[in-house]
Amino acid sequence: MAMVALPSSTATADYAERLLDALDRPKVVVPVHLDNFETELRNPVPVAPSDRERLDAAVRRVSPRSRVIVPEYHTAYHF
């Protein structure tokens, strides 16, 4: 399992792809800091469709078998 902080820009080329490759394509990817810090906190965390698409595309390119779980507050996850 990898908790991946996705950058909001493309300043670091292929960041998620290179990270997942270096981590040997984990079975589960949990994005952190994917939410919009300018909106009120809600559960589940609001994620812009474009950010979700960017995350899914980055994971699928290098690790198509990885499961992406966007966490919800106060929810226990077992791996």
Secondary structure, DSSP 8 states (H G I E B T S, - for coil): -EEEE--SSSSSTTHHHHHHHHTT--SEEEEES-S-TTS---SS----HHHHHHHHHHHHHH-TT-EE----TT-----
